[in-house]
Amino acid sequence: MREFGYQRAHDVAGAVALLDADPDARFVGGGTNLVDLMKTGVERPGRLVDIRELPLDAIEPTPDGGLRVGATVTNSDLAAHPEVRRRYPALTQAVLAGASGQLRNMATVGGNLLQRTRCGYFTDITKPCNKRVPGSGCPAVSGEHHNHAVLGASEHCVAVHPSDLGVALTAFDAVVSYETADGPGETPIGGLYLPVGDTPHRETALPPGALITGVTLPPAPVAAHSRYRKVRERASYAFAIGSVAAALDVRDGVVREARLALGAVASRPWRATAAERVLTGAPADAVTFAAAADAELAAARPLPGNAYKVTLTRNLVVAVLSELTEEAAR
């Protein structure tokens, strides 16, 4: 057991200053991922800066009709909020599909987005891993990889991002706000996660020492007709082997607008822009939905042990879009 310091922050500026003064420190909210990684030795912070008392736990409407969600809002509170359930139902469904009730009561929105991969090679410090030790190799490429990436991977890393919440936020073009010692900043969630390339240890575009302060959901009428569907290896409390967040606006049998993001297929939540282009303006039927899925998955490069994910994801896209279309017709 490695000893570490602990300090509770009472304001955002103070929290950021503590990390700026101590590069070996880490922010901790619910601790549902960080503490696990500390137990296995993957994370070894010299100090934890507790941010749970910061005034970042509100869900509020924005002047333009969107919603702003504070970084320390718990997953349970996010899923239960009436405006989230009404305006962005896929977001509620995504949160409820993740973890257990006890974990959702502790886990925070900001922490959820920054959780690390659950790849077994990453979490086992006796094994090489380019994400944990750059240049040490990626044994998953030739080893156990049945739940690893089929899109956007590289020879240096084939791990997937585990967040359900992040997939729904990606479909809705969320914007992540953060604070640094140099002042505030923000980034679209699509730019938050870096491509794997040859630097898988660099996971996000956040500046060093940045504290996520909130997530803004822009107004999106199409999001009111949305769904999140997750496939996992057991009925509950398991990470996805495939997931889809989708929203459709169908009028007179034609797709007027589509939002689509995929989970458990890449190192980051995957916005399915190729599929959205096929869907927009096309008939809302199974033929179009299959063509859209095929257009997105044409770039898939599965490994021998996870080629099933391509078929699974295709079928999942078609099923979810079909269900949304049937609902719209009622």
VOBA-1610 file (N, C-alpha, C; in pm, whole numbers, padded with zeros to 5 digits, always signed):
BEGIN
Met+00084-00119+00000Met+00000+00000+00000Met+00088+00124+00000Arg+00069+00209-00099Arg+00146+00332-00106Arg+00071+00443-00034Glu+00138+00513+00054Glu+00075+00623+00125Glu+00049+00739+00028Phe-00061+00811+00053Phe-00091+00928-00029Phe-00157+01033+00059Gly-00144+01158+00018Gly-00208+01267+00089Gly-00351+01285+00045Tyr-00427+01357+00125Tyr-00567+01383+00093Tyr-00601+01525+00133Gln-00669+01596+00043Gln-00708+01733+00072Gln-00843+01761+00007Arg-00932+01824+00081Arg-01064+01856+00030Arg-01064+01998-00023Ala-01110+02014-00149Ala-01119+02146-00210Ala-01256+02206-00185His-01261+02338-00165His-01387+02405-00135His-01430+02502-00244Asp-01343+02529-00340Asp-01380+02612-00454Asp-01297+02567-00574Val-01348+02599-00694Val-01285+02551-00817Val-01142+02602-00830Ala-01122+02732-00805Ala-00988+02789-00819Ala-00890+02722-00724Gly-00936+02694-00602Gly-00849+02627-00506Gly-00814+02486-00547Ala-00912+02414-00603Ala-00886+02278-00649Ala-00782+02276-00760Val-00799+02366-00856Val-00705+02373-00969Val-00566+02412-00920Ala-00559+02503-00825Ala-00430+02547-00772Ala-00357+02432-00702Leu-00432+02349-00632Leu-00369+02235-00563Leu-00305+02139-00663Leu-00374+02113-00774Leu-00317+02022-00873Leu-00203+02089-00949Asp-00215+02220-00972Asp-00109+02292-01042Asp+00021+02290-00962Ala+00007+02289-00829Ala+00125+02290-00742Ala+00182+02152-00722Asp+00105+02048-00757Asp+00148+01910-00730Asp+00109+01821-00847Pro+00196+01807-00948Pro+00163+01726-01066Pro+00135+01579-01033Asp+00174+01535-00914Asp+00150+01396-00875Asp+00014+01378-00809Ala-00065+01484-00803Ala-00198+01477-00742Ala-00303+01440-00846Arg-00419+01394-00799Arg-00532+01362-00885Arg-00660+01413-00820Phe-00752+01458-00904Phe-00885+01491-00854Phe-00961+01361-00827Val-01043+01361-00723Val-01129+01247-00697Val-01269+01297-00665Gly-01369+01238-00732Gly-01508+01268-00705Gly-01570+01150-00633Gly-01640+01065-00709Gly-01694+00944-00650Gly-01591+00837-00627Gly-01482+00841-00704Gly-01373+00745-00687Gly-01401+00606-00739Thr-01509+00589-00816Thr-01548+00454-00857Thr-01453+00391-00958Asn-01373+00470-01025Asn-01270+00416-01113Asn-01130+00437-01058Leu-01102+00558-01011Leu-00969+00591-00963Leu-00927+00502-00846Val-01014+00481-00750Val-00978+00399-00634Val-00948+00256-00676Asp-01025+00202-00769Asp-00996+00068-00819Asp-00856+00062-00880Leu-00821+00162-00958Leu-00690+00164-01023Leu-00577+00185-00922Met-00606+00255-00815Met-00506+00269-00708Met-00483+00134-00639Lys-00588+00058-00622Lys-00575-00072-00558Lys-00488-00168-00639Thr-00498-00158-00772Thr-00419-00247-00857Thr-00280-00193-00888Gly-00254-00068-00851Gly-00123-00009-00877Gly-00111+00061-01010Val-00219+00066-01089Val-00214+00136-01217Val-00200+00286-01194Glu-00277+00340-01101Glu-00266+00480-01062Glu-00197+00486-00926Arg-00100+00577-00914Arg-00023+00590-00789Arg-00009+00738-00753Pro-00121+00807-00729Pro-00111+00950-00698Pro-00048+00974-00561Gly+00024+01083-00551Gly+00081+01119-00422Gly-00017+01193-00334Arg-00124+01246-00398Arg-00226+01320-00323Arg-00359+01311-00397Leu-00467+01301-00322Leu-00601+01309-00379Leu-00662+01442-00339Val-00717+01511-00438Val-00788+01637-00414Val-00937+01609-00431Asp-01008+01607-00321Asp-01150+01573-00320Asp-01232+01692-00367Ile-01309+01674-00475Ile-01385+01785-00533Ile-01535+01772-00508Arg-01576+01682-00423Arg-01719+01657-00405Arg-01795+01774-00344Glu-01727+01863-00273Glu-01796+01976-00212Glu-01796+02101-00300Leu-01743+02090-00421Leu-01744+02206-00510Leu-01888+02232-00558Pro-01922+02357-00585Pro-02058+02390-00629Pro-02081+02357-00776Leu-02071+02230-00809Leu-02082+02184-00948Leu-02185+02072-00961Asp-02287+02075-00874Asp-02380+01963-00869Asp-02521+02000-00915Ala-02533+02100-01001Ala-02664+02145-01047Ala-02689+02103-01192Ile-02816+02084-01225Ile-02861+02066-01363Ile-02954+02182-01394Glu-02916+02267-01489Glu-02988+02392-01510Glu-03013+02415-01659Pro-03126+02477-01694Pro-03150+02512-01834Pro-03058+02623-01879Thr-03021+02620-02005Thr-02940+02728-02063Thr-03033+02825-02136Pro-02989+02949-02158Pro-03077+03048-02221Pro-03129+03007-02359Asp-03053+02925-02431Asp-03095+02887-02565Asp-03180+02761-02569Gly-03213+02706-02451Gly-03300+02589-02448Gly-03230+02457-02426Gly-03101+02459-02398Gly-03029+02335-02367Gly-03026+02310-02218Leu-02935+02225-02176Leu-02917+02195-02034Leu-02769+02198-02001Arg-02737+02249-01884Arg-02601+02241-01834Arg-02598+02151-01713Val-02507+02055-01717Val-02495+01955-01611Val-02361+01975-01541Gly-02362+01998-01412Gly-02239+02016-01338Gly-02158+01888-01330Ala-02028+01903-01315Ala-01938+01787-01320Ala-01955+01692-01204Thr-02002+01742-01089Thr-02016+01654-00973Thr-02159+01602-00955Val-02245+01628-01052Val-02377+01564-01051Val-02357+01412-01056Thr-02424+01340-00970Thr-02408+01195-00972Thr-02485+01136-01090Asn-02443+01018-01131Asn-02512+00952-01240Asn-02659+00926-01206Ser-02686+00893-01080Ser-02824+00869-01039Ser-02909+00994-01053Asp-02856+01108-01008Asp-02932+01233-01018Asp-02951+01275-01163Leu-02853+01250-01246Leu-02866+01283-01388Leu-02977+01201-01451Ala-02977+01071-01426Ala-03076+00983-01487Ala-03218+01015-01442Ala-03233+01062-01318Ala-03366+01087-01261Ala-03420+01225-01292His-03338+01316-01341His-03382+01454-01360His-03494+01461-01464Pro-03605+01526-01432Pro-03719+01525-01524Pro-03691+01587-01660Glu-03608+01692-01665Glu-03580+01753-01794Glu-03487+01667-01879Val-03397+01595-01816Val-03313+01500-01891Val-03400+01389-01948Arg-03490+01337-01866Arg-03578+01228-01911Arg-03668+01275-02025Arg-03711+01400-02021Arg-03803+01450-02123Arg-03732+01490-02251Arg-03620+01560-02238Arg-03554+01616-02356Arg-03450+01523-02417Tyr-03386+01440-02334Tyr-03277+01354-02381Tyr-03293+01214-02322Pro-03401+01143-02355Pro-03426+01012-02291Pro-03311+00912-02310Ala-03241+00917-02422Ala-03129+00825-02441Ala-03021+00845-02337Leu-03009+00967-02287Leu-02909+00995-02184Leu-02947+00924-02054Thr-03072+00933-02016Thr-03118+00860-01897Thr-03097+00710-01914Gln-03134+00658-02031Gln-03120+00515-02056Gln-02974+00470-02051Ala-02885+00554-02103Ala-02743+00520-02103Ala-02689+00512-01961Val-02726+00609-01877Val-02679+00609-01740Val-02732+00487-01664Leu-02861+00457-01681Leu-02920+00344-01609Leu-02865+00210-01658Ala-02808+00208-01777Ala-02750+00083-01829Ala-02611+00058-01772Gly-02554+00156-01702Gly-02418+00143-01652Gly-02412+00113-01504Ala-02332+00017-01466Ala-02300-00012-01326Ala-02424-00048-01244Ser-02409-00046-01113Ser-02518-00076-01021Ser-02571+00054-00961Gly-02685+00045-00892Gly-02741+00162-00829Gly-02646+00226-00730Gln-02575+00143-00654Gln-02481+00196-00555Gln-02370+00275-00622Leu-02317+00222-00733Leu-02210+00293-00803Leu-02263+00420-00868Arg-02384+00415-00923Arg-02441+00536-00985Arg-02463+00646-00881Asn-02489+00605-00758Asn-02507+00705-00651Asn-02377+00778-00618Met-02263+00717-00647Met-02134+00776-00618Met-02069+00839-00741Ala-02078+00774-00855Ala-02008+00817-00975Ala-02058+00953-01022Thr-01966+01036-01071Thr-02000+01170-01117Thr-01989+01181-01268Val-02054+01283-01321Val-02054+01305-01466Val-01913+01328-01518Gly-01838+01417-01452Gly-01702+01444-01497Gly-01613+01322-01489Gly-01623+01248-01380Gly-01542+01128-01365Gly-01578+01021-01464Asn-01707+01009-01497Asn-01750+00908-01593Asn-01681+00928-01727Leu-01671+01053-01770Leu-01610+01080-01901Leu-01460+01051-01902Leu-01397+01057-01784Leu-01253+01037-01777Leu-01213+00898-01727Gln-01309+00808-01715Gln-01273+00674-01670Gln-01181+00607-01771Arg-01096+00521-01719Arg-00996+00454-01803Arg-01052+00323-01858Thr-00986+00269-01957Thr-01030+00145-02019Thr-01027+00029-01920Arg-01114-00068-01943Arg-01115-00189-01860Arg-01037-00304-01925Cys-00956-00275-02025Cys-00871-00378-02086Cys-00791-00449-01978Gly-00794-00582-01979Gly-00726-00660-01876Gly-00576-00641-01875Tyr-00516-00609-01987Tyr-00372-00585-01991Tyr-00337-00450-01930Phe-00427-00354-01946Phe-00405-00223-01885Phe-00415-00230-01733Thr-00510-00305-01683Thr-00533-00309-01538Thr-00442-00407-01466Asp-00361-00484-01538Asp-00269-00580-01478Asp-00126-00527-01494Ile-00068-00476-01385Ile+00063-00412-01396Ile+00177-00511-01421Thr+00148-00639-01420Thr+00251-00738-01454Thr+00262-00758-01605Lys+00169-00697-01681Lys+00166-00713-01826Lys+00210-00584-01893Pro+00270-00593-02013Pro+00300-00471-02087Pro+00172-00405-02136Cys+00178-00273-02155Cys+00062-00199-02205Cys+00109-00060-02247Asn+00092-00027-02374Asn+00135+00104-02424Asn+00059+00220-02361Lys-00062+00196-02318Lys-00140+00301-02255Lys-00087+00332-02115Arg-00038+00229-02048Arg+00014+00245-01912Arg+00163+00275-01912Val+00239+00204-01997Val+00384+00224-02009Val+00416+00240-02157Pro+00424+00363-02207Pro+00446+00385-02350Pro+00567+00310-02402Gly+00546+00242-02516Gly+00655+00168-02579Gly+00670+00026-02533Ser+00588-00018-02437Ser+00604-00154-02384Ser+00532-00259-02469Gly+00439-00216-02556Gly+00370-00310-02643Gly+00222-00321-02610Cys+00149-00387-02701Cys+00006-00410-02682Cys-00022-00559-02699Pro-00016-00636-02591Pro-00038-00780-02602Pro-00179-00817-02642Ala-00274-00725-02633Ala-00411-00757-02672Ala-00424-00785-02821Val-00335-00728-02903Val-00344-00749-03047Val-00337-00897-03082Ser-00251-00970-03016Ser-00240-01113-03043Ser-00295-01198-02929Gly-00345-01132-02823Gly-00393-01204-02706Gly-00544-01198-02693Glu-00593-01170-02573Glu-00736-01164-02545Glu-00791-01029-02589His-00877-01031-02690His-00927-00905-02744His-01072-00914-02789His-01150-01006-02734His-01285-01026-02786His-01374-00903-02766Asn-01342-00819-02666Asn-01422-00699-02645Asn-01343-00573-02676His-01255-00581-02773His-01172-00467-02807His-01218-00398-02935Ala-01143-00297-02977Ala-01189-00205-03080Ala-01191-00267-03220Val-01290-00224-03297Val-01296-00258-03439Val-01287-00133-03526Leu-01294-00015-03465Leu-01284+00112-03537Leu-01180+00201-03470Gly-01100+00270-03551Gly-01011+00372-03500Gly-00895+00324-03415Ala-00867+00194-03415Ala-00756+00142-03334Ala-00625+00152-03412Ser-00517+00111-03348Ser-00387+00106-03414Ser-00310-00014-03360Glu-00195-00040-03416Glu-00114-00150-03367Glu-00064-00125-03224His-00076+00000-03179His-00025+00035-03047His-00130+00019-02936Cys-00258+00013-02973Cys-00363-00002-02872Cys-00495-00035-02940Val-00564-00135-02884Val-00694-00175-02938Val-00801-00175-02828Ala-00775-00105-02718Ala-00871-00100-02607Ala-00989-00010-02643Val-01101-00032-02574Val-01220+00050-02596Val-01249+00136-02474His-01320+00246-02499His-01363+00334-02390His-01490+00275-02329Pro-01500+00273-02195Pro-01611+00201-02132Pro-01737+00283-02104Ser-01737+00413-02129Ser-01847+00498-02083Ser-01974+00480-02166Asp-02086+00453-02099Asp-02217+00457-02164Asp-02263+00602-02179Leu-02245+00679-02074Leu-02284+00820-02075Leu-02218+00894-02191Gly-02090+00869-02213Gly-02017+00939-02317Gly-02073+00915-02456Val-02130+00796-02479Val-02187+00765-02610Val-02309+00853-02637Ala-02398+00863-02538Ala-02517+00947-02555Ala-02479+01095-02568Leu-02385+01141-02487Leu-02342+01280-02496Leu-02282+01311-02633Thr-02212+01214-02690Thr-02153+01232-02823Thr-02261+01246-02929Ala-02367+01168-02919Ala-02476+01178-03016Ala-02543+01314-03011Phe-02542+01378-02893Phe-02612+01505-02875Phe-02519+01626-02881Asp-02395+01607-02926Asp-02301+01719-02946Asp-02275+01798-02819Ala-02259+01728-02708Ala-02232+01795-02581Ala-02100+01870-02586Val-02091+01972-02504Val-01969+02053-02492Val-01918+02042-02349Val-01791+02009-02333Val-01730+01989-02202Val-01657+02116-02160Ser-01692+02167-02042Ser-01625+02285-01987Ser-01523+02243-01882Tyr-01413+02318-01873Tyr-01310+02284-01776Tyr-01243+02412-01726Glu-01170+02396-01618Glu-01096+02507-01558Glu-00951+02468-01544Thr-00860+02558-01574Thr-00717+02537-01555Thr-00659+02656-01479Ala-00533+02645-01444Ala-00466+02757-01376Ala-00461+02881-01465Asp-00473+02862-01597Asp-00472+02974-01690Asp-00611+03027-01722Gly-00713+02967-01663Gly-00849+03013-01688Gly-00938+02904-01743Pro-01062+02938-01776Pro-01157+02838-01824Pro-01138+02805-01971Gly-01195+02692-02010Gly-01193+02651-02150Gly-01307+02554-02174Glu-01327+02519-02300Glu-01428+02421-02334Glu-01390+02350-02463Thr-01445+02231-02481Thr-01420+02154-02602Thr-01543+02071-02634Pro-01579+02060-02762Pro-01685+01967-02798Pro-01643+01826-02756Ile-01739+01746-02714Ile-01702+01613-02667Ile-01638+01532-02779Gly-01670+01563-02902Gly-01606+01493-03013Gly-01458+01520-03023Gly-01412+01630-02963Gly-01270+01661-02962Gly-01203+01634-02830Leu-01279+01583-02734Leu-01222+01557-02601Leu-01124+01441-02605Tyr-01160+01335-02677Tyr-01077+01214-02679Tyr-00985+01214-02801Leu-00859+01187-02777Leu-00760+01187-02884Leu-00761+01054-02958Pro-00734+01055-03090Pro-00717+00930-03162Pro-00601+00850-03101Val-00609+00719-03114Val-00506+00633-03053Val-00369+00659-03114Gly-00360+00646-03246Gly-00232+00665-03313Gly-00120+00587-03247Asp-00004+00652-03232Asp+00109+00586-03166Asp+00132+00642-03026Thr+00030+00715-02973Thr+00041+00770-02837Thr-00085+00737-02756Pro-00115+00610-02735Pro-00238+00576-02663Pro-00239+00621-02518His-00123+00655-02462His-00119+00704-02324His-00174+00846-02314Arg-00185+00917-02424Arg-00246+01050-02427Arg-00393+01033-02467Glu-00480+01034-02368Glu-00618+00995-02391Glu-00711+01111-02423Thr-00688+01228-02364Thr-00778+01341-02387Thr-00700+01466-02427Ala-00776+01562-02480Ala-00717+01690-02520Ala-00718+01792-02407Leu-00759+01752-02287Leu-00760+01845-02175Leu-00619+01891-02142Pro-00598+02017-02111Pro-00466+02063-02066Pro-00428+01994-01936Pro-00299+01981-01908Pro-00255+01920-01781Pro-00316+01992-01662Gly-00366+01915-01566Gly-00423+01973-01445Gly-00562+02030-01460Ala-00626+02009-01575Ala-00759+02064-01597Ala-00863+01991-01513Leu-00960+02067-01465Leu-01073+02013-01391Leu-01199+02032-01473Ile-01265+01922-01509Ile-01394+01934-01577Ile-01494+01996-01481Thr-01562+02101-01527Thr-01658+02171-01441Thr-01803+02146-01482Gly-01824+02101-01605Gly-01961+02076-01647Gly-01970+02031-01791Val-02090+01991-01829Val-02119+01948-01965Val-02247+02019-02009Thr-02243+02081-02126Thr-02360+02150-02179Thr-02420+02072-02294Leu-02549+02047-02285Leu-02623+01982-02392Leu-02693+02090-02473Pro-02656+02108-02600Pro-02722+02210-02681Pro-02869+02172-02704Pro-02954+02269-02735Pro-03091+02234-02768Pro-03095+02145-02891Ala-03174+02039-02884Ala-03182+01943-02995Ala-03319+01877-02991Pro-03418+01935-03059Pro-03552+01876-03056Pro-03555+01728-03094Val-03465+01686-03184Val-03463+01546-03225Val-03427+01454-03109Ala-03355+01506-03009Ala-03312+01423-02896Ala-03428+01374-02811Ala-03544+01441-02819Ala-03659+01397-02741Ala-03711+01262-02791His-03674+01228-02914His-03713+01098-02969His-03586+01016-02990Ser-03531+00969-02879Ser-03401+00901-02884Ser-03402+00775-02798Arg-03302+00693-02820Arg-03292+00567-02745Arg-03146+00525-02734Tyr-03115+00463-02620Tyr-02984+00402-02600Tyr-03005+00253-02577Arg-02934+00174-02653Arg-02942+00029-02639Arg-02802-00028-02619Lys-02789-00114-02520Lys-02659-00171-02482Lys-02667-00323-02485Val-02568-00385-02546Val-02556-00531-02543Val-02437-00567-02454Arg-02457-00660-02363Arg-02353-00701-02270Arg-02359-00851-02250Glu-02257-00902-02186Glu-02245-01048-02175Glu-02326-01107-02061Arg-02379-01023-01974Arg-02474-01069-01873Arg-02581-00963-01858Ala-02687-00995-01788Ala-02806-00911-01790Ala-02784-00773-01728Ser-02691-00762-01632Ser-02671-00632-01569Ser-02530-00619-01516Tyr-02493-00494-01482Tyr-02365-00463-01420Tyr-02247-00513-01502Ala-02254-00494-01632Ala-02144-00535-01719Ala-02118-00426-01821Phe-01993-00416-01865Phe-01960-00319-01968Phe-02011-00369-02102Ala-02035-00275-02192Ala-02094-00310-02322Ala-01996-00388-02409Ile-02053-00477-02490Ile-01977-00532-02603Ile-02023-00463-02731Gly-02127-00383-02719Gly-02175-00300-02828Gly-02288-00214-02777Ser-02295-00090-02822Ser-02404-00002-02780Ser-02430+00103-02887Val-02552+00156-02884Val-02594+00258-02982Val-02677+00363-02910Ala-02644+00490-02934Ala-02730+00601-02897Ala-02782+00661-03026Ala-02914+00667-03041Ala-02972+00713-03167Ala-03089+00806-03142Ala-03107+00902-03232Ala-03223+00990-03232Ala-03265+01010-03377Leu-03395+01010-03400Leu-03448+01022-03536Leu-03564+01120-03541Asp-03565+01200-03645Asp-03681+01281-03680Asp-03732+01228-03813Val-03846+01160-03808Val-03904+01100-03929Val-04036+01168-03959Arg-04050+01221-04082Arg-04174+01283-04125Arg-04208+01234-04265Asp-04334+01191-04280Asp-04382+01139-04409Asp-04294+01025-04459Gly-04246+00944-04365Gly-04168+00826-04402Gly-04025+00854-04440Val-03979+00979-04421Val-03842+01017-04459Val-03767+01066-04337Val-03639+01028-04327Val-03555+01073-04216Val-03514+01218-04242Arg-03561+01308-04156Arg-03526+01449-04170Arg-03398+01483-04095Glu-03376+01415-03983Glu-03255+01437-03904Glu-03223+01309-03830Ala-03093+01282-03816Ala-03049+01161-03745Ala-02926+01192-03663Arg-02923+01135-03544Arg-02806+01139-03458Arg-02771+00995-03423Leu-02644+00960-03434Leu-02605+00822-03409Leu-02464+00817-03353Ala-02446+00747-03242Ala-02314+00725-03184Ala-02305+00581-03138Leu-02185+00525-03147Leu-02162+00385-03113Leu-02069+00374-02994Gly-02092+00272-02912Gly-02006+00247-02797Gly-01944+00109-02803Ala-01833+00093-02731Ala-01761-00035-02720Ala-01702-00081-02852Val-01680+00012-02945Val-01620-00025-03073Val-01488+00047-03099Ala-01453+00144-03012Ala-01334+00225-03036Ala-01279+00276-02904Ser-01166+00343-02910Ser-01104+00397-02789Ser-01178+00518-02734Arg-01279+00563-02806Arg-01360+00677-02764Arg-01503+00652-02812Pro-01602+00719-02753Pro-01736+00712-02810Pro-01730+00753-02957Trp-01795+00675-03043Trp-01775+00689-03187Trp-01898+00753-03253Arg-01881+00876-03300Arg-01991+00942-03371Arg-01999+00884-03512Ala-02116+00835-03548Ala-02133+00764-03675Ala-02176+00862-03784Thr-02085+00947-03825Thr-02118+01052-03922Thr-02147+00996-04061Ala-02077+00891-04099Ala-02105+00831-04231Ala-02247+00774-04234Ala-02287+00711-04127Ala-02423+00657-04119Ala-02526+00769-04121Glu-02498+00878-04049Glu-02593+00990-04046Glu-02613+01049-04185Arg-02507+01055-04265Arg-02521+01109-04401Arg-02610+01020-04486Val-02598+00890-04471Val-02683+00798-04547Val-02828+00811-04504Leu-02851+00828-04374Leu-02987+00833-04322Leu-03062+00960-04363Thr-02994+01073-04360Thr-03062+01202-04379Thr-03119+01214-04520Gly-03252+01231-04527Gly-03320+01246-04654Gly-03361+01115-04719Ala-03330+01004-04655Ala-03360+00872-04711Ala-03487+00814-04648Pro-03547+00714-04712Pro-03664+00649-04654Pro-03631+00586-04518Ala-03723+00598-04426Ala-03701+00541-04292Ala-03744+00395-04293Asp-03657+00310-04344Asp-03689+00168-04350Asp-03564+00085-04324Ala-03583-00044-04311Ala-03473-00134-04274Ala-03362-00134-04378Val-03396-00115-04505Val-03294-00113-04610Val-03200+00006-04590Thr-03258+00123-04564Thr-03176+00242-04539Thr-03093+00224-04413Phe-03154+00169-04308Phe-03083+00156-04181Phe-02964+00060-04196Ala-02982-00047-04271Ala-02871-00140-04294Ala-02762-00074-04378Ala-02801+00004-04477Ala-02702+00073-04560Ala-02624+00175-04478Ala-02692+00242-04386Ala-02623+00338-04301Ala-02522+00269-04211Ala-02563+00158-04150Ala-02470+00083-04065Ala-02351+00034-04145Asp-02377-00016-04265Asp-02268-00067-04348Asp-02171+00045-04387Ala-02224+00164-04413Ala-02137+00276-04449Ala-02043+00311-04334Glu-02094+00307-04211Glu-02009+00339-04096Glu-01908+00229-04070Leu-01952+00106-04082Leu-01867-00007-04047Leu-01773-00050-04159Ala-01779+00019-04273Ala-01686-00012-04381Ala-01542+00011-04339Ala-01521+00099-04243Ala-01387+00129-04194Ala-01341+00034-04083Ala-01425-00058-04044Ala-01391-00150-03934Ala-01273-00238-03972Arg-01184-00257-03878Arg-01069-00345-03894Arg-01062-00438-03772Pro-01151-00538-03768Pro-01155-00625-03651Pro-01034-00716-03642Leu-01006-00761-03522Leu-00906-00862-03498Leu-00972-01000-03508Pro-00894-01109-03514Pro-00956-01241-03531Pro-01061-01274-03426Gly-01042-01227-03305Gly-01133-01266-03198Gly-01249-01173-03173Asn-01262-01064-03251Asn-01374-00973-03224Asn-01448-00932-03351Ala-01434-01010-03458Ala-01505-00977-03581Ala-01657-00980-03562Tyr-01703-01056-03462Tyr-01847-01061-03434Tyr-01904-00923-03405Lys-01819-00830-03356Lys-01868-00697-03319Lys-01922-00620-03439Val-01869-00646-03555Val-01917-00576-03674Val-02061-00616-03703Thr-02088-00744-03703Thr-02225-00792-03725Thr-02318-00749-03613Leu-02270-00761-03490Leu-02352-00722-03375Leu-02391-00574-03384Thr-02293-00488-03414Thr-02320-00345-03420Thr-02415-00312-03534Arg-02396-00377-03648Arg-02487-00355-03762Arg-02630-00389-03724Asn-02649-00505-03664Asn-02783-00546-03626Asn-02843-00454-03519Leu-02758-00406-03430Leu-02804-00318-03323Leu-02851-00184-03381Val-02776-00130-03474Val-02815-00004-03539Val-02950-00020-03608Val-02965-00125-03685Val-03091-00147-03757Val-03207-00163-03660Ala-03186-00238-03554Ala-03294-00263-03458Ala-03337-00135-03387Val-03242-00055-03341Val-03276+00068-03267Val-03343+00169-03359Leu-03292+00187-03479Leu-03353+00282-03571Leu-03493+00236-03612Ser-03512+00108-03628Ser-03644+00054-03661Ser-03743+00079-03549Glu-03699+00059-03426Glu-03785+00082-03310Glu-03826+00229-03300Leu-03731+00319-03323Leu-03763+00462-03317Leu-03862+00501-03427Thr-03847+00442-03544Thr-03938+00471-03655Thr-04079+00421-03625Glu-04087+00302-03568Glu-04218+00247-03532Glu-04288+00333-03428Glu-04211+00382-03331Glu-04268+00469-03228Glu-04320+00599-03287Ala-04244+00654-03383Ala-04284+00781-03444Ala-04414+00767-03524Ala-04440+00646-03573Ala-04558+00624-03656Ala-04685+00602-03573Arg-04671+00584-03441Arg-04788+00556-03358Arg-04872+00681-03332
//
